[in-house]
Amino acid sequence: MGRTLLLRLAVAALLLLVLAPAAAADRTIVVLGDSLSAAYGMDRDQGWVALLNERLRANDLPWEAVNASTSGDTTRTGLSRLDSALEQHAPGIVIVALGGNDGLRGISPGEIERNLGRIVATVREHGARVLLAGVRIPPNYGRAYTERFTETFTNVATEYDVPLVPRILAGVAGRSELMQDDGIHPRAEAQPRILDNIWPKLRPMLRE
């Protein structure tokens, strides 16, 4: 075997060693969410993020989801811990499922929109793609506020050209058999439906 060929093989092997960890990291999905994604009130392995990992394996998709959700998080606190999550997991995709607590606290929709925009921009700066998941709030906050709140997710998705799941709790919210006694958090029985809401927008991203 010639010297030149040996040198080429050695370089190829070195490149594989260097690039393999990066490729593996690119196959990580980070879920940046609040209690709706953090499996609040149930075992962690019953939540929709854990079910997502089961679905990924069942479909032979070489991805792994990491649940970086924290109960009580707002868009502001999610933004504050985003850099740490990105550096730790180096994801290829980030599912942003924040805003519900902002709405329940009556935070200005303008601030929510700015925070979500900064989250999307920061994720992109780290070379990852974003899937945005929206949420609805009860109508007792008034029509003007609830409509403006809903628009924040559409506005961010449009401005930054990212896929949007309009309602993460579609088919779940308002159904007592699927909601915990507080009427805010979904039961374990609702988690497959939440995943079904996310999956149609996530699946195409896994193939890109």
Helices and strands as residue ranges (DSSP letters): H 3-25, E 28-33, G 44-46, H 48-58, E 64-67, H 75-80, H 82-89, E 93-97, H 100-104, H 109-125, E 129-133, G 139-141, H 143-160, E 164-165, G 176-178, G 188-190, H 191-207
